[in-house]
Amino acid sequence: MAMDKPPDPPTRAVGKPHSRLTVRVRRDVLLDRAAFRLSSSMVKLPSPAEVERVFEETRTALELFEQRGWIAQPATYHEAPPKPSVIWSSRERSGSIRFASWKWEDGFVVRPEEPGAERFAGYARNRIARAAVLQHRQGDRPWLVCIHGWGMGMPGLDMRTFRAMHLHRDLGLNVAFVTLPMHGKRKPSDAGRMPPIPGADVLDNVHGLAQAAWDVRQLLAHLRSTTSQPIGLMGLSLGGYTTALVGALDHELAGAIAIVPAVDLGALMSENRDRVKHSAGSLPEDFDMLKRAMTPIAPLAMPPRVPADRCFIIAGTLDQFARASTQAMALAEHWGGADVHWFHGGHVGVFWAGGVQGAIDDALRRFDLLH
């Protein structure tokens, strides 16, 4: 049993440490692979006509993005959102967890000259931003905004994944769990079982992830209007992507934590190139065009606005969803040499790995979020 739980690598690891293939780690890898196959099997694949439409839209969009300077300076693609004018709050519960459910009209609108703008405006359920909130009744407390991963977006699942009651009760934080666009109750009814972004539709990816940054910044603006306490951001997988994107647009964050982050969609597409080519019929020469068109929402293409000592990454040595070599390590370098806590294991089981929660708690303490 002792050999199945090796000590975790030091937080300040240089490069990816050698993986220890213990029984637990092998189990994690098998779990990752099974989850990847299952989620891939439930993704709604595009028809040949849709593939052709995606490529035509992408070519047109790339020309526009280059003309507007959004490829050379992608941060200029993002407009600063206004604070929500009204937030509707209701009391809900998930099992033993009682929380406030916040909803607001986010007002996000794609510029009409962008390809896919009319289609994106038609996702009616997606226009309502949502967050599940745990707020202390006594005293003004620091806030932590948590952003879920792909395929999540339901409050009960998100709160349990992030160990909400530990963050709220044990650490004394106010915590908000924002729902990403096209996820949870924001997912279009005809989208299939899994969220459509990120997916084969490049412009929906661009607009949906731009909306994700918009919604999180709206929530931050609202919270800042109610408190002078520090506010941190923590994202899991696709939530790590959004965390890194917001971290390139917002300079007031007390800290940013990316957990098994997926921050380079182009690399993810390339790593799954054969499967994507088979399902979408794409050609190799089209790949660079697709990746370049997503530059306006690429976190690694924008200078970070959060200092390196206020950034922290949790990474798995055998992550089968978001390979550390092209995702977590690239983000650590982009963030100016941010600290990385390595655990021996995969993507899905990150919160089961020994030492991970302690590393997160230590980071929150360093970011002055724990009093």
C-alpha positions as CSV (number, residue, x, y, z in Angstrom):
1,M,0.0,0.0,0.0
2,A,2.8,2.4,0.8
3,M,4.3,2.0,-2.6
4,D,0.9,2.9,-4.2
5,K,1.1,6.4,-2.6
6,P,4.5,7.9,-3.4
7,P,5.3,11.3,-2.1
8,D,4.2,14.1,-4.4
9,P,6.8,16.0,-6.3
10,P,7.8,19.4,-4.9
11,T,5.6,22.4,-5.9
12,R,8.5,24.2,-7.6
13,A,9.3,21.4,-10.0
14,V,11.4,22.3,-13.1
15,G,10.0,20.5,-16.1
16,K,7.7,17.5,-16.0
17,P,9.0,14.9,-13.5
18,H,9.2,11.3,-14.4
19,S,5.9,9.5,-14.0
20,R,5.6,6.7,-11.4
21,L,3.5,3.9,-12.8
22,T,2.0,2.7,-9.6
23,V,-1.3,0.8,-9.4
24,R,-3.2,4.1,-8.6
25,V,-1.5,5.9,-11.5
26,R,-2.2,3.1,-14.0
27,R,-5.8,3.2,-12.8
28,D,-5.9,7.0,-13.4
29,V,-4.6,6.6,-16.9
30,L,-7.2,3.9,-17.8
31,L,-9.9,6.1,-16.3
32,D,-8.7,9.0,-18.5
33,R,-8.8,6.9,-21.6
34,A,-12.2,5.4,-20.9
35,A,-13.6,8.9,-20.2
36,F,-12.0,10.2,-23.4
37,R,-13.6,7.4,-25.5
38,L,-17.0,7.9,-23.8
39,S,-17.1,11.7,-24.2
40,S,-15.8,11.4,-27.8
41,S,-18.6,8.9,-28.7
42,M,-21.2,11.4,-27.5
43,V,-19.9,14.3,-29.4
44,K,-22.3,15.4,-32.3
45,L,-20.2,15.2,-35.4
46,P,-20.7,17.7,-38.3
47,S,-22.1,16.7,-41.6
48,P,-20.0,17.2,-44.8
49,A,-22.1,20.3,-45.6
50,E,-21.4,21.7,-42.1
51,V,-17.7,21.0,-42.5
52,E,-17.7,23.0,-45.8
53,R,-19.6,25.8,-44.1
54,V,-17.1,25.9,-41.2
55,F,-14.2,26.2,-43.5
56,E,-15.8,28.9,-45.6
57,E,-16.7,30.9,-42.5
58,T,-13.3,30.5,-41.0
59,R,-11.5,31.7,-44.2
60,T,-13.7,34.8,-44.2
61,A,-13.3,35.4,-40.5
62,L,-9.5,35.1,-40.7
63,E,-9.4,37.8,-43.3
64,L,-11.5,40.1,-41.2
65,F,-9.5,39.3,-38.0
66,E,-6.2,40.1,-39.8
67,Q,-7.7,43.4,-41.2
68,R,-8.9,44.5,-37.8
69,G,-5.6,43.7,-36.1
70,W,-7.1,41.0,-33.9
71,I,-4.5,38.4,-35.0
72,A,-1.5,40.7,-34.2
73,Q,-3.1,42.0,-31.0
74,P,-5.8,39.5,-29.9
75,A,-6.6,41.2,-26.6
76,T,-8.1,44.1,-28.7
77,Y,-10.8,41.7,-29.9
78,H,-12.3,41.7,-26.4
79,E,-14.4,44.6,-25.2
80,A,-14.7,45.4,-21.5
81,P,-18.2,44.3,-20.4
82,P,-20.5,46.4,-18.3
83,K,-21.5,45.2,-14.8
84,P,-24.8,43.3,-14.9
85,S,-27.7,45.7,-14.5
86,V,-29.8,43.2,-12.7
87,I,-29.0,39.8,-11.1
88,W,-31.9,37.5,-10.2
89,S,-31.2,35.4,-7.2
90,S,-33.0,32.4,-5.9
91,R,-32.3,29.8,-3.1
92,E,-31.6,26.3,-4.3
93,R,-30.1,23.1,-2.9
94,S,-28.1,20.1,-4.2
95,G,-28.3,17.4,-1.6
96,S,-27.1,18.9,1.6
97,I,-25.6,22.0,-0.1
98,R,-27.7,25.1,0.0
99,F,-26.7,27.8,-2.4
100,A,-27.8,31.0,-4.2
101,S,-28.5,30.7,-7.9
102,W,-27.7,33.9,-9.8
103,K,-28.9,34.6,-13.3
104,W,-28.4,37.7,-15.5
105,E,-28.7,38.7,-19.1
106,D,-25.1,39.0,-20.1
107,G,-25.7,41.3,-23.2
108,F,-22.9,39.6,-25.1
109,V,-23.3,40.3,-28.8
110,V,-21.1,39.1,-31.6
111,R,-20.2,41.9,-34.0
112,P,-22.6,41.6,-37.0
113,E,-19.8,41.7,-39.6
114,E,-18.3,38.5,-38.1
115,P,-19.3,35.2,-39.8
116,G,-21.5,33.1,-37.6
117,A,-22.9,36.1,-35.7
118,E,-26.5,35.5,-36.6
119,R,-26.2,31.8,-35.7
120,F,-24.7,32.5,-32.4
121,A,-27.4,35.0,-31.5
122,G,-29.9,32.3,-32.1
123,Y,-28.7,30.3,-29.1
124,A,-31.4,31.7,-26.8
125,R,-30.7,29.7,-23.7
126,N,-27.0,30.8,-23.9
127,R,-27.8,34.4,-23.4
128,I,-28.5,33.9,-19.7
129,A,-25.4,33.8,-17.6
130,R,-25.5,31.7,-14.4
131,A,-23.5,31.2,-11.2
132,A,-24.0,29.2,-8.1
133,V,-22.9,31.1,-5.0
134,L,-21.9,30.3,-1.5
135,Q,-21.7,33.6,0.5
136,H,-21.1,34.1,4.2
137,R,-23.8,36.0,6.0
138,Q,-21.5,37.6,8.5
139,G,-18.6,39.9,7.5
140,D,-17.0,40.8,4.2
141,R,-14.9,37.9,2.9
142,P,-12.5,37.3,0.0
143,W,-14.0,35.7,-3.1
144,L,-12.9,32.8,-5.2
145,V,-14.6,32.4,-8.6
146,C,-14.4,28.8,-9.9
147,I,-14.8,27.8,-13.5
148,H,-15.7,24.2,-14.4
149,G,-14.4,21.9,-17.2
150,W,-15.9,20.8,-20.5
151,G,-19.0,18.7,-20.1
152,M,-19.8,20.1,-16.6
153,G,-21.8,23.2,-15.7
154,M,-24.4,21.8,-13.3
155,P,-24.1,23.3,-9.8
156,G,-24.2,20.1,-7.8
157,L,-21.4,18.5,-9.9
158,D,-19.3,21.6,-10.0
159,M,-19.5,22.3,-6.3
160,R,-18.6,18.8,-5.4
161,T,-15.8,18.6,-7.9
162,F,-14.2,21.8,-6.5
163,R,-14.9,20.7,-2.9
164,A,-17.0,23.7,-2.3
165,M,-17.8,23.2,1.3
166,H,-14.1,23.0,2.1
167,L,-13.4,26.3,0.4
168,H,-16.5,27.9,2.0
169,R,-16.6,26.5,5.5
170,D,-13.1,25.4,6.2
171,L,-11.3,28.2,4.5
172,G,-13.9,30.9,5.0
173,L,-14.2,32.0,1.4
174,N,-17.2,33.3,-0.5
175,V,-17.3,31.1,-3.6
176,A,-19.0,31.5,-7.0
177,F,-19.3,28.8,-9.6
178,V,-19.9,30.3,-13.0
179,T,-21.5,28.3,-15.8
180,L,-19.6,28.5,-19.1
181,P,-21.4,29.3,-22.3
182,M,-23.1,26.4,-24.0
183,H,-22.8,24.3,-20.9
184,G,-25.4,23.1,-18.3
185,K,-28.7,24.9,-18.7
186,R,-27.1,27.2,-21.3
187,K,-26.6,24.3,-23.7
188,P,-28.8,24.4,-26.8
189,S,-31.5,21.7,-26.7
190,D,-30.4,20.2,-30.0
191,A,-26.7,20.1,-29.2
192,G,-26.6,16.5,-28.2
193,R,-25.4,15.1,-24.9
194,M,-22.1,17.0,-24.8
195,P,-21.5,20.8,-25.0
196,P,-20.8,22.0,-28.6
197,I,-17.8,24.2,-27.6
198,P,-15.0,23.6,-28.0
199,G,-15.9,21.6,-31.1
200,A,-15.7,21.4,-34.8
201,D,-17.4,24.8,-35.4
202,V,-14.4,27.3,-35.3
203,L,-16.5,30.5,-35.1
204,D,-18.7,29.1,-32.4
205,N,-15.5,28.3,-30.5
206,V,-14.3,31.9,-30.9
207,H,-17.5,33.5,-29.9
208,G,-18.3,31.1,-27.1
209,L,-14.9,31.4,-25.4
210,A,-15.0,35.2,-25.9
211,Q,-18.4,35.1,-24.2
212,A,-16.9,33.0,-21.4
213,A,-14.3,35.7,-20.7
214,W,-17.1,38.4,-20.9
215,D,-19.3,36.6,-18.4
216,V,-16.5,36.0,-15.9
217,R,-15.4,39.6,-16.2
218,Q,-19.1,40.7,-15.7
219,L,-19.2,38.6,-12.5
220,L,-15.9,40.1,-11.3
221,A,-17.3,43.6,-12.0
222,H,-20.4,42.8,-9.9
223,L,-18.4,41.4,-7.0
224,R,-16.0,44.3,-7.0
225,S,-18.9,46.7,-6.7
226,T,-19.9,45.0,-3.5
227,T,-16.6,44.4,-1.8
228,S,-13.1,45.7,-1.4
229,Q,-11.8,42.2,-0.5
230,P,-9.5,40.4,-3.0
231,I,-10.9,38.1,-5.6
232,G,-9.2,35.1,-7.1
233,L,-9.9,32.9,-10.1
234,M,-9.6,29.1,-10.3
235,G,-10.4,27.0,-13.3
236,L,-10.4,23.2,-14.1
237,S,-9.4,22.0,-17.6
238,L,-11.5,24.2,-20.0
239,G,-12.0,26.4,-16.9
240,G,-8.2,26.7,-16.8
241,Y,-8.4,28.0,-20.4
242,T,-10.9,30.6,-19.3
243,T,-8.8,31.5,-16.3
244,A,-5.8,32.1,-18.4
245,L,-7.9,34.1,-20.9
246,V,-9.3,36.3,-18.2
247,G,-5.9,36.6,-16.7
248,A,-4.7,38.3,-20.0
249,L,-7.6,40.8,-19.8
250,D,-7.9,41.6,-16.1
251,H,-5.1,43.1,-14.0
252,E,-7.0,43.2,-10.7
253,L,-7.1,39.5,-9.9
254,A,-5.6,38.6,-6.6
255,G,-4.4,35.3,-8.1
256,A,-5.1,32.7,-10.8
257,I,-5.0,28.9,-10.4
258,A,-5.2,26.6,-13.4
259,I,-5.9,23.0,-12.7
260,V,-5.0,20.5,-15.4
261,P,-5.4,23.3,-17.9
262,A,-6.2,22.9,-21.6
263,V,-5.0,26.3,-22.9
264,D,-4.0,25.6,-26.5
265,L,-6.8,24.4,-28.7
266,G,-4.6,24.2,-31.7
267,A,-2.3,21.7,-30.0
268,L,-5.3,19.7,-28.8
269,M,-6.6,19.6,-32.4
270,S,-3.2,18.5,-33.7
271,E,-2.8,15.8,-31.0
272,N,-6.2,14.4,-32.1
273,R,-5.5,15.1,-35.8
274,D,-6.4,11.6,-37.1
275,R,-9.7,11.5,-35.3
276,V,-10.6,15.0,-36.4
277,K,-9.7,14.3,-40.0
278,H,-11.7,11.2,-40.0
279,S,-14.8,12.7,-38.5
280,A,-14.7,16.1,-40.2
281,G,-13.0,15.3,-43.4
282,S,-10.5,18.2,-42.9
283,L,-7.3,18.5,-44.9
284,P,-3.9,18.9,-43.3
285,E,-3.3,22.3,-45.0
286,D,-6.6,23.6,-43.5
287,F,-5.4,22.9,-40.0
288,D,-3.1,26.0,-39.7
289,M,-5.9,28.2,-41.0
290,L,-8.3,26.8,-38.4
291,K,-5.8,27.3,-35.5
292,R,-4.9,30.8,-36.7
293,A,-8.5,31.9,-36.8
294,M,-8.8,31.1,-33.1
295,T,-6.0,33.5,-32.2
296,P,-8.4,36.1,-30.7
297,I,-9.3,33.7,-27.9
298,A,-5.9,32.1,-27.5
299,P,-4.6,32.8,-24.0
300,L,-1.0,32.0,-25.0
301,A,-1.2,34.7,-27.7
302,M,-1.8,37.5,-25.1
303,P,0.6,38.9,-22.5
304,P,-0.6,37.9,-19.0
305,R,-1.8,40.7,-16.7
306,V,-1.4,38.7,-13.5
307,P,2.1,38.6,-12.0
308,A,3.9,35.3,-12.1
309,D,4.0,35.0,-8.3
310,R,0.2,35.2,-8.3
311,C,-0.2,32.4,-10.8
312,F,-0.3,28.7,-10.0
313,I,-0.8,25.5,-12.0
314,I,-1.8,21.9,-11.0
315,A,-0.6,19.4,-13.6
316,G,-0.7,15.6,-14.0
317,T,2.3,13.8,-15.3
318,L,0.1,11.4,-17.4
319,D,-2.8,13.6,-18.3
320,Q,-4.5,11.9,-21.3
321,F,-6.9,14.8,-22.1
322,A,-4.6,17.8,-21.9
323,R,-1.0,16.8,-22.3
324,A,1.2,18.6,-19.8
325,S,4.0,19.1,-22.4
326,T,1.7,21.2,-24.7
327,Q,-0.7,22.7,-22.1
328,A,0.4,23.1,-18.5
329,M,4.1,23.5,-19.3
330,A,3.3,26.0,-22.0
331,L,1.1,28.0,-19.7
332,A,3.8,28.0,-16.9
333,E,6.3,29.4,-19.3
334,H,3.8,32.0,-20.7
335,W,3.0,33.0,-17.1
336,G,6.6,33.9,-16.6
337,G,7.7,30.7,-14.8
338,A,4.7,30.3,-12.6
339,D,4.9,27.6,-9.9
340,V,3.6,24.1,-10.9
341,H,2.5,21.4,-8.5
342,W,2.9,18.1,-10.2
343,F,1.0,15.0,-9.2
344,H,1.5,11.5,-10.6
345,G,-1.8,10.7,-12.4
346,G,-4.3,11.7,-15.1
347,H,-6.9,14.4,-15.9
348,V,-10.1,13.0,-14.5
349,G,-8.7,12.0,-11.1
350,V,-6.9,15.3,-10.3
351,F,-8.9,16.0,-7.1
352,W,-8.3,12.5,-5.8
353,A,-4.5,12.8,-6.0
354,G,-2.7,13.3,-2.7
355,G,-1.3,16.7,-2.1
356,V,-3.5,18.6,-4.7
357,Q,-6.0,20.2,-2.3
358,G,-3.1,21.1,0.1
359,A,-1.3,22.8,-2.8
360,I,-4.4,24.7,-3.7
361,D,-4.9,25.9,-0.2
362,D,-1.3,27.0,0.1
363,A,-1.7,29.0,-3.1
364,L,-4.8,30.7,-1.9
365,R,-2.9,31.6,1.3
366,R,0.0,33.1,-0.7
367,F,-2.5,35.1,-2.7
368,D,-3.8,36.6,0.5
369,L,-7.3,35.1,0.0
370,L,-7.2,33.3,3.4
371,H,-7.4,35.4,6.5
